[in-house]
Amino acid sequence: MDANPPTVRQRMQEAAKAADGWRVPSNPIPPDTSEADVKWISERRVLQSIKCFEQPLAMRGNLTLPRSYVYFTRVTPADTFRPFAERAKNDPNWHYYELDASHSAHVTAPEALARLLQTIVSQPT
C-alpha cells in the first residue's frame, strides 16, 4: 500500500471493512478495454485479500538474476507505477521497457505484450 497515496490506502481499508473485513474489490477496468473483454473480465473478477497490499516484501541478499521493468503508458491519473518505472529506468541493473497499454495489457494488448516478453527473455544475461 505504500505505493498509493494516503487517500487510496484509506479507501481500500474502508472497502475491506465494508465487505468482509479482509478483501477489497478490484480496481475499475481500464478504459482501453473492449466491450467483449469487459464482459469476459467482469465474469471472472473476485475480491482480493487486502493483505496483498499491506504485507511488506523484504528482499534480502544480492539479486543476481536479470531484471526487467515494463511500464504501461496508458496510466490512471494517480500514475501509481511511475516512481517504480523511473527508478528502474535510471538503474543500470535493470532493463527498462514501455508498452502503449493499460495495466491490464494481458487483456488489452496481448500480442504486443507477448512480443515484448519474448524480447525480454531473448536478451543476453
Buried (B, 14 or more C-beta within 10 A) or exposed (E): BEEBEEEBBEEBBEBBEEEEEEBBBEBEBBEBBEEEBBEEBEEEEEBBEBEEBEEEEEEEEEEEEEEBBBBBEBBEEEEBBEEEBEEBBEEEEBBBBEBEBBBBBEBBBEEEBEEBBEEBEEEEE
